[in-house]
């Protein structure tokens, strides 16, 4: 991941590459170019709490041990440390689209 990208653009590229296969497919609203990461939608705790990566379910799911059955992306390789850092910076920055 290119660290010079704004966090939102970098995070969206990660989501497009690693998350939309499941979260933009069957059983989810039609994929429209970005994931619905609205705070509190269908998950408790909230998927993303802007400014609080440690309290965001998204961060807990992408940082689980590699053998954990709830690790996201499901069935794919664990995100790189750089990708996780990009998502963390995006959330810290307010999780703006």
N, CA, C and O atoms as CSV, one atom per row, in Angstrom:
chain,resi,resn,atom,element,x,y,z
A,1,UNK,N,N,0.861,-1.181,0.000
A,1,UNK,CA,C,0.000,0.000,0.000
A,1,UNK,C,C,0.894,1.225,0.000
A,1,UNK,O,O,1.885,1.276,0.728
A,2,UNK,N,N,0.555,2.191,-0.795
A,2,UNK,CA,C,1.301,3.430,-0.903
A,2,UNK,C,C,0.923,4.348,0.258
A,2,UNK,O,O,-0.220,4.796,0.342
A,3,UNK,N,N,1.877,4.634,1.160
A,3,UNK,CA,C,1.599,5.455,2.339
A,3,UNK,C,C,1.279,6.899,1.975
A,3,UNK,O,O,0.784,7.643,2.822
A,4,UNK,N,N,1.549,7.322,0.730
A,4,UNK,CA,C,1.260,8.697,0.357
A,4,UNK,C,C,-0.222,8.903,0.019
A,4,UNK,O,O,-0.675,10.041,-0.102
A,5,UNK,N,N,-0.970,7.822,-0.131
A,5,UNK,CA,C,-2.401,7.957,-0.391
A,5,UNK,C,C,-3.109,8.481,0.850
A,5,UNK,O,O,-2.736,8.130,1.969
A,6,UNK,N,N,-4.123,9.315,0.667
A,6,UNK,CA,C,-4.939,9.675,1.832
A,6,UNK,C,C,-5.517,8.395,2.442
A,6,UNK,O,O,-5.795,7.429,1.732
A,7,UNK,N,N,-5.693,8.402,3.752
A,7,UNK,CA,C,-6.156,7.191,4.445
A,7,UNK,C,C,-7.463,6.676,3.861
A,7,UNK,O,O,-7.618,5.466,3.698
A,8,UNK,N,N,-8.417,7.562,3.538
A,8,UNK,CA,C,-9.708,7.104,3.003
A,8,UNK,C,C,-9.528,6.393,1.671
A,8,UNK,O,O,-10.147,5.355,1.436
A,9,UNK,N,N,-8.698,6.931,0.805
A,9,UNK,CA,C,-8.470,6.294,-0.499
A,9,UNK,C,C,-7.745,4.973,-0.329
A,9,UNK,O,O,-8.081,3.989,-0.988
A,10,UNK,N,N,-6.758,4.942,0.547
A,10,UNK,CA,C,-6.038,3.705,0.804
A,10,UNK,C,C,-6.935,2.640,1.403
A,10,UNK,O,O,-6.876,1.478,1.002
A,11,UNK,N,N,-7.774,3.034,2.373
A,11,UNK,CA,C,-8.691,2.079,2.992
A,11,UNK,C,C,-9.675,1.544,1.953
A,11,UNK,O,O,-9.949,0.345,1.925
A,12,UNK,N,N,-10.204,2.412,1.108
A,12,UNK,CA,C,-11.166,1.959,0.102
A,12,UNK,C,C,-10.533,0.960,-0.850
A,12,UNK,O,O,-11.185,-0.005,-1.250
A,13,UNK,N,N,-9.270,1.171,-1.223
A,13,UNK,CA,C,-8.581,0.212,-2.097
A,13,UNK,C,C,-8.457,-1.151,-1.412
A,13,UNK,O,O,-8.607,-2.191,-2.052
A,14,UNK,N,N,-8.182,-1.133,-0.108
A,14,UNK,CA,C,-8.096,-2.390,0.651
A,14,UNK,C,C,-9.466,-3.065,0.683
A,14,UNK,O,O,-9.569,-4.269,0.446
A,15,UNK,N,N,-10.513,-2.298,0.973
A,15,UNK,CA,C,-11.862,-2.866,1.008
A,15,UNK,C,C,-12.235,-3.434,-0.360
A,15,UNK,O,O,-12.795,-4.527,-0.441
A,16,UNK,N,N,-11.933,-2.707,-1.434
A,16,UNK,CA,C,-12.256,-3.189,-2.777
A,16,UNK,C,C,-11.549,-4.509,-3.072
A,16,UNK,O,O,-12.136,-5.419,-3.657
A,17,UNK,N,N,-10.293,-4.605,-2.665
A,17,UNK,CA,C,-9.494,-5.789,-2.956
A,17,UNK,C,C,-9.863,-6.974,-2.056
A,17,UNK,O,O,-9.877,-8.116,-2.517
A,18,UNK,N,N,-10.159,-6.715,-0.788
A,18,UNK,CA,C,-10.238,-7.803,0.181
A,18,UNK,C,C,-11.606,-8.061,0.789
A,18,UNK,O,O,-11.797,-9.090,1.437
A,19,UNK,N,N,-12.566,-7.161,0.602
A,19,UNK,CA,C,-13.807,-7.276,1.367
A,19,UNK,C,C,-15.076,-7.375,0.520
A,19,UNK,O,O,-16.071,-7.951,0.963
A,20,UNK,N,N,-15.050,-6.826,-0.677
A,20,UNK,CA,C,-16.294,-6.735,-1.446
A,20,UNK,C,C,-16.777,-8.067,-1.999
A,20,UNK,O,O,-17.953,-8.202,-2.339
A,21,UNK,N,N,-15.902,-9.042,-2.094
A,21,UNK,CA,C,-16.346,-10.348,-2.582
A,21,UNK,C,C,-17.484,-10.875,-1.718
A,21,UNK,O,O,-18.448,-11.440,-2.234
A,22,UNK,N,N,-17.375,-10.693,-0.419
A,22,UNK,CA,C,-18.431,-11.136,0.498
A,22,UNK,C,C,-19.371,-9.996,0.883
A,22,UNK,O,O,-20.590,-10.172,0.869
A,23,UNK,N,N,-18.833,-8.855,1.219
A,23,UNK,CA,C,-19.651,-7.770,1.756
A,23,UNK,C,C,-20.309,-6.926,0.679
A,23,UNK,O,O,-20.970,-5.934,0.987
A,24,UNK,N,N,-20.140,-7.299,-0.560
A,24,UNK,CA,C,-20.838,-6.618,-1.643
A,24,UNK,C,C,-21.610,-7.619,-2.476
A,24,UNK,O,O,-22.050,-7.316,-3.585
A,25,UNK,N,N,-21.771,-8.815,-1.934
A,25,UNK,CA,C,-22.397,-9.887,-2.690
A,25,UNK,C,C,-23.694,-10.357,-2.091
A,25,UNK,O,O,-24.411,-9.581,-1.459
A,26,UNK,N,N,-24.000,-11.618,-2.282
A,26,UNK,CA,C,-25.249,-12.220,-1.862
A,26,UNK,C,C,-25.523,-11.961,-0.387
A,26,UNK,O,O,-24.651,-12.171,0.457
A,27,UNK,N,N,-26.722,-11.510,-0.080
A,27,UNK,CA,C,-27.106,-11.267,1.292
A,27,UNK,C,C,-26.774,-9.874,1.792
A,27,UNK,O,O,-27.087,-9.535,2.933
A,28,UNK,N,N,-26.158,-9.078,0.970
A,28,UNK,CA,C,-25.814,-7.708,1.320
A,28,UNK,C,C,-26.435,-6.793,0.271
A,28,UNK,O,O,-26.766,-7.240,-0.828
A,29,UNK,N,N,-26.595,-5.520,0.602
A,29,UNK,CA,C,-27.097,-4.596,-0.418
A,29,UNK,C,C,-26.165,-4.616,-1.624
A,29,UNK,O,O,-24.984,-4.926,-1.471
A,30,UNK,N,N,-26.658,-4.298,-2.812
A,30,UNK,CA,C,-25.797,-4.292,-3.994
A,30,UNK,C,C,-24.573,-3.412,-3.769
A,30,UNK,O,O,-24.673,-2.327,-3.197
A,31,UNK,N,N,-23.435,-3.883,-4.217
A,31,UNK,CA,C,-22.190,-3.131,-4.073
A,31,UNK,C,C,-22.249,-1.887,-4.942
A,31,UNK,O,O,-22.530,-1.972,-6.137
A,32,UNK,N,N,-21.986,-0.736,-4.346
A,32,UNK,CA,C,-22.101,0.536,-5.067
A,32,UNK,C,C,-20.779,1.264,-5.190
A,32,UNK,O,O,-20.763,2.444,-5.543
A,33,UNK,N,N,-19.676,0.602,-4.912
A,33,UNK,CA,C,-18.379,1.246,-5.030
A,33,UNK,C,C,-17.719,1.500,-3.693
A,33,UNK,O,O,-16.533,1.824,-3.642
A,34,UNK,N,N,-18.462,1.361,-2.610
A,34,UNK,CA,C,-17.860,1.478,-1.286
A,34,UNK,C,C,-18.674,0.638,-0.309
A,34,UNK,O,O,-19.877,0.445,-0.488
A,35,UNK,N,N,-18.010,0.149,0.711
A,35,UNK,CA,C,-18.684,-0.680,1.693
A,35,UNK,C,C,-19.496,0.176,2.640
A,35,UNK,O,O,-19.132,1.318,2.921
A,36,UNK,N,N,-20.593,-0.369,3.131
A,36,UNK,CA,C,-21.369,0.301,4.165
A,36,UNK,C,C,-20.710,0.017,5.499
A,36,UNK,O,O,-20.853,-1.073,6.054
A,37,UNK,N,N,-19.994,0.992,6.007
A,37,UNK,CA,C,-19.341,0.856,7.300
A,37,UNK,C,C,-19.966,1.823,8.289
A,37,UNK,O,O,-19.299,2.315,9.200
A,38,UNK,N,N,-21.244,2.088,8.104
A,38,UNK,CA,C,-21.944,3.028,8.971
A,38,UNK,C,C,-21.860,2.575,10.420
A,38,UNK,O,O,-22.049,1.396,10.719
A,39,UNK,N,N,-21.577,3.514,11.324
A,39,UNK,CA,C,-21.487,3.121,12.731
A,39,UNK,C,C,-22.771,2.456,13.218
A,39,UNK,O,O,-23.873,2.972,13.026
A,40,UNK,N,N,-22.600,1.301,13.852
A,40,UNK,CA,C,-23.714,0.633,14.498
A,40,UNK,C,C,-24.643,-0.168,13.616
A,40,UNK,O,O,-25.591,-0.763,14.128
A,41,UNK,N,N,-24.417,-0.213,12.308
A,41,UNK,CA,C,-25.330,-0.921,11.427
A,41,UNK,C,C,-25.091,-2.422,11.547
A,41,UNK,O,O,-24.038,-2.916,11.143
A,42,UNK,N,N,-26.035,-3.132,12.086
A,42,UNK,CA,C,-26.109,-4.589,12.178
A,42,UNK,C,C,-25.033,-5.262,13.025
A,42,UNK,O,O,-25.032,-6.488,13.130
A,43,UNK,N,N,-24.151,-4.534,13.611
A,43,UNK,CA,C,-23.141,-5.141,14.470
A,43,UNK,C,C,-23.130,-4.442,15.813
A,43,UNK,O,O,-23.324,-3.229,15.892
A,44,UNK,N,N,-22.905,-5.201,16.862
A,44,UNK,CA,C,-22.656,-4.634,18.180
A,44,UNK,C,C,-21.363,-5.282,18.650
A,44,UNK,O,O,-21.338,-6.509,18.744
A,45,UNK,N,N,-20.308,-4.578,18.947
A,45,UNK,CA,C,-20.220,-3.124,18.887
A,45,UNK,C,C,-20.243,-2.622,17.456
A,45,UNK,O,O,-20.194,-3.407,16.509
A,46,UNK,N,N,-20.316,-1.321,17.308
A,46,UNK,CA,C,-20.390,-0.717,15.980
A,46,UNK,C,C,-19.216,-1.155,15.122
A,46,UNK,O,O,-18.099,-1.317,15.614
A,47,UNK,N,N,-19.475,-1.341,13.849
A,47,UNK,CA,C,-18.421,-1.739,12.914
A,47,UNK,C,C,-17.251,-0.778,12.978
A,47,UNK,O,O,-16.098,-1.184,13.124
A,48,UNK,N,N,-17.572,0.522,12.865
A,48,UNK,CA,C,-16.544,1.549,12.869
A,48,UNK,C,C,-17.008,2.679,13.782
A,48,UNK,O,O,-18.112,3.202,13.628
A,49,UNK,N,N,-16.169,3.040,14.717
A,49,UNK,CA,C,-16.425,4.205,15.560
A,49,UNK,C,C,-15.379,5.239,15.170
A,49,UNK,O,O,-14.215,5.122,15.555
A,50,UNK,N,N,-15.789,6.260,14.400
A,50,UNK,CA,C,-14.825,7.252,13.926
A,50,UNK,C,C,-13.974,7.798,15.072
A,50,UNK,O,O,-14.488,8.209,16.112
A,51,UNK,N,N,-12.657,7.789,14.851
A,51,UNK,CA,C,-11.715,8.275,15.852
A,51,UNK,C,C,-11.303,7.243,16.878
A,51,UNK,O,O,-10.414,7.511,17.687
A,52,UNK,N,N,-11.922,6.062,16.875
A,52,UNK,CA,C,-11.650,5.036,17.894
A,52,UNK,C,C,-11.434,3.651,17.283
A,52,UNK,O,O,-12.326,2.804,17.332
A,53,UNK,N,N,-10.258,3.421,16.711
A,53,UNK,CA,C,-10.042,2.097,16.121
A,53,UNK,C,C,-10.130,0.966,17.140
A,53,UNK,O,O,-10.590,-0.126,16.804
A,54,UNK,N,N,-9.700,1.204,18.377
A,54,UNK,CA,C,-9.732,0.160,19.396
A,54,UNK,C,C,-11.131,-0.259,19.797
A,54,UNK,O,O,-11.321,-1.363,20.306
A,55,UNK,N,N,-12.112,0.598,19.577
A,55,UNK,CA,C,-13.499,0.294,19.919
A,55,UNK,C,C,-14.309,-0.142,18.702
A,55,UNK,O,O,-15.501,-0.424,18.821
A,56,UNK,N,N,-13.671,-0.200,17.534
A,56,UNK,CA,C,-14.366,-0.540,16.289
A,56,UNK,C,C,-14.272,-2.031,16.003
A,56,UNK,O,O,-13.184,-2.606,16.006
A,57,UNK,N,N,-15.423,-2.651,15.756
A,57,UNK,CA,C,-15.460,-4.085,15.460
A,57,UNK,C,C,-14.603,-4.430,14.250
A,57,UNK,O,O,-13.980,-5.492,14.216
A,58,UNK,N,N,-14.564,-3.557,13.269
A,58,UNK,CA,C,-13.745,-3.812,12.081
A,58,UNK,C,C,-12.296,-4.090,12.473
A,58,UNK,O,O,-11.705,-5.057,11.993
A,59,UNK,N,N,-11.718,-3.262,13.335
A,59,UNK,CA,C,-10.322,-3.459,13.736
A,59,UNK,C,C,-10.138,-4.776,14.480
A,59,UNK,O,O,-9.147,-5.476,14.274
A,60,UNK,N,N,-11.092,-5.113,15.343
A,60,UNK,CA,C,-10.932,-6.364,16.081
A,60,UNK,C,C,-11.001,-7.563,15.143
A,60,UNK,O,O,-10.309,-8.557,15.365
A,61,UNK,N,N,-11.821,-7.487,14.102
A,61,UNK,CA,C,-11.961,-8.622,13.173
A,61,UNK,C,C,-10.765,-8.776,12.241
A,61,UNK,O,O,-10.448,-9.893,11.834
A,62,UNK,N,N,-10.091,-7.676,11.892
A,62,UNK,CA,C,-8.951,-7.800,10.975
A,62,UNK,C,C,-7.630,-8.021,11.705
A,62,UNK,O,O,-6.601,-8.246,11.067
A,63,UNK,N,N,-7.646,-7.959,13.031
A,63,UNK,CA,C,-6.413,-8.149,13.789
A,63,UNK,C,C,-6.418,-9.423,14.635
A,63,UNK,O,O,-5.511,-9.628,15.441
A,64,UNK,N,N,-7.419,-10.275,14.464
A,64,UNK,CA,C,-7.460,-11.556,15.163
A,64,UNK,C,C,-6.286,-12.431,14.717
A,64,UNK,O,O,-5.720,-12.204,13.648
A,65,UNK,N,N,-5.918,-13.422,15.521
A,65,UNK,CA,C,-4.872,-14.351,15.091
A,65,UNK,C,C,-5.266,-15.053,13.784
A,65,UNK,O,O,-6.446,-15.280,13.518
A,66,UNK,N,N,-4.289,-15.379,13.005
A,66,UNK,CA,C,-4.536,-15.945,11.676
A,66,UNK,C,C,-5.377,-17.213,11.700
A,66,UNK,O,O,-6.061,-17.506,10.719
A,67,UNK,N,N,-5.348,-17.962,12.773
A,67,UNK,CA,C,-6.113,-19.207,12.848
A,67,UNK,C,C,-7.521,-19.011,13.417
A,67,UNK,O,O,-8.290,-19.969,13.483
A,68,UNK,N,N,-7.866,-17.804,13.822
A,68,UNK,CA,C,-9.179,-17.548,14.420
A,68,UNK,C,C,-10.264,-17.637,13.346
A,68,UNK,O,O,-10.092,-17.070,12.267
A,69,UNK,N,N,-11.379,-18.333,13.608
A,69,UNK,CA,C,-12.416,-18.510,12.585
A,69,UNK,C,C,-13.159,-17.227,12.205
A,69,UNK,O,O,-13.822,-17.200,11.168
A,70,UNK,N,N,-13.070,-16.168,13.005
A,70,UNK,CA,C,-13.767,-14.922,12.672
A,70,UNK,C,C,-12.861,-13.876,12.042
A,70,UNK,O,O,-13.284,-12.741,11.823
A,71,UNK,N,N,-11.614,-14.247,11.748
A,71,UNK,CA,C,-10.692,-13.319,11.099
A,71,UNK,C,C,-11.249,-12.884,9.749
A,71,UNK,O,O,-11.706,-13.709,8.959
A,72,UNK,N,N,-11.206,-11.605,9.501
A,72,UNK,CA,C,-11.576,-11.077,8.191
A,72,UNK,C,C,-10.312,-10.601,7.497
A,72,UNK,O,O,-9.411,-10.099,8.169
A,73,UNK,N,N,-10.206,-10.736,6.184
A,73,UNK,CA,C,-11.222,-11.259,5.285
A,73,UNK,C,C,-11.333,-12.775,5.391
A,73,UNK,O,O,-10.338,-13.499,5.407
A,74,UNK,N,N,-12.579,-13.224,5.461
A,74,UNK,CA,C,-12.882,-14.640,5.618
A,74,UNK,C,C,-12.410,-15.413,4.393
A,74,UNK,O,O,-12.744,-15.060,3.262
A,75,UNK,N,N,-11.648,-16.448,4.618
A,75,UNK,CA,C,-11.199,-17.312,3.540
A,75,UNK,C,C,-10.069,-16.739,2.711
A,75,UNK,O,O,-9.595,-17.390,1.780
A,76,UNK,N,N,-9.639,-15.555,3.025
A,76,UNK,CA,C,-8.548,-14.946,2.272
A,76,UNK,C,C,-7.330,-14.784,3.159
A,76,UNK,O,O,-7.375,-15.107,4.346
A,77,UNK,N,N,-6.257,-14.295,2.600
A,77,UNK,CA,C,-5.085,-14.083,3.435
A,77,UNK,C,C,-5.322,-12.932,4.415
A,77,UNK,O,O,-6.069,-11.997,4.127
A,78,UNK,N,N,-4.673,-13.022,5.572
A,78,UNK,CA,C,-4.747,-11.946,6.564
A,78,UNK,C,C,-4.195,-10.678,5.921
A,78,UNK,O,O,-3.246,-10.733,5.139
A,79,UNK,N,N,-4.794,-9.535,6.255
A,79,UNK,CA,C,-4.298,-8.265,5.739
A,79,UNK,C,C,-2.882,-8.021,6.240
A,79,UNK,O,O,-2.513,-8.446,7.335
A,80,UNK,N,N,-2.103,-7.336,5.429
A,80,UNK,CA,C,-0.735,-7.014,5.833
A,80,UNK,C,C,-0.756,-5.978,6.954
A,80,UNK,O,O,-1.761,-5.298,7.164
A,81,UNK,N,N,0.343,-5.866,7.658
A,81,UNK,CA,C,0.464,-4.853,8.693
A,81,UNK,C,C,0.260,-3.452,8.132
A,81,UNK,O,O,-0.324,-2.595,8.794
A,82,UNK,N,N,0.734,-3.220,6.927
A,82,UNK,CA,C,0.558,-1.912,6.284
A,82,UNK,C,C,-0.915,-1.649,6.005
A,82,UNK,O,O,-1.400,-0.539,6.221
A,83,UNK,N,N,-1.631,-2.668,5.525
A,83,UNK,CA,C,-3.070,-2.503,5.271
A,83,UNK,C,C,-3.823,-2.223,6.570
A,83,UNK,O,O,-4.695,-1.354,6.613
A,84,UNK,N,N,-3.487,-2.954,7.616
A,84,UNK,CA,C,-4.149,-2.751,8.913
A,84,UNK,C,C,-3.856,-1.343,9.427
A,84,UNK,O,O,-4.745,-0.679,9.961
A,85,UNK,N,N,-2.614,-0.888,9.268
A,85,UNK,CA,C,-2.258,0.468,9.689
A,85,UNK,C,C,-3.033,1.517,8.887
A,85,UNK,O,O,-3.452,2.530,9.446
A,86,UNK,N,N,-3.224,1.291,7.603
A,86,UNK,CA,C,-3.986,2.228,6.772
A,86,UNK,C,C,-5.419,2.331,7.271
A,86,UNK,O,O,-5.959,3.431,7.386
A,87,UNK,N,N,-6.035,1.199,7.566
A,87,UNK,CA,C,-7.414,1.203,8.073
A,87,UNK,C,C,-7.469,1.876,9.448
A,87,UNK,O,O,-8.401,2.626,9.738
A,88,UNK,N,N,-6.479,1.607,10.281
A,88,UNK,CA,C,-6.413,2.248,11.600
A,88,UNK,C,C,-6.313,3.772,11.450
A,88,UNK,O,O,-7.000,4.506,12.161
A,89,UNK,N,N,-5.462,4.253,10.532
A,89,UNK,CA,C,-5.314,5.689,10.308
A,89,UNK,C,C,-6.611,6.290,9.762
A,89,UNK,O,O,-6.970,7.414,10.111
A,90,UNK,N,N,-7.307,5.548,8.915
A,90,UNK,CA,C,-8.592,6.023,8.370
A,90,UNK,C,C,-9.613,6.198,9.491
A,90,UNK,O,O,-10.317,7.207,9.538
A,91,UNK,N,N,-9.696,5.226,10.385
A,91,UNK,CA,C,-10.632,5.330,11.494
A,91,UNK,C,C,-10.217,6.474,12.425
A,91,UNK,O,O,-11.060,7.267,12.845
A,92,UNK,N,N,-8.933,6.561,12.745
A,92,UNK,CA,C,-8.446,7.646,13.606
A,92,UNK,C,C,-8.784,9.017,13.015
A,92,UNK,O,O,-9.093,9.961,13.743
A,93,UNK,N,N,-8.722,9.109,11.698
A,93,UNK,CA,C,-8.992,10.367,11.017
A,93,UNK,C,C,-10.462,10.684,10.858
A,93,UNK,O,O,-10.807,11.681,10.223
A,94,UNK,N,N,-11.331,9.874,11.411
A,94,UNK,CA,C,-12.762,10.142,11.346
A,94,UNK,C,C,-13.538,9.207,10.451
A,94,UNK,O,O,-14.757,9.340,10.341
A,95,UNK,N,N,-12.862,8.247,9.795
A,95,UNK,CA,C,-13.520,7.248,8.943
A,95,UNK,C,C,-14.391,7.880,7.865
A,95,UNK,O,O,-15.468,7.378,7.542
A,96,UNK,N,N,-13.910,8.984,7.319
A,96,UNK,CA,C,-14.661,9.661,6.261
A,96,UNK,C,C,-14.511,8.930,4.938
A,96,UNK,O,O,-13.453,8.365,4.660
A,97,UNK,N,N,-15.550,8.933,4.122
A,97,UNK,CA,C,-15.466,8.262,2.814
A,97,UNK,C,C,-14.516,8.975,1.876
A,97,UNK,O,O,-14.330,8.542,0.738
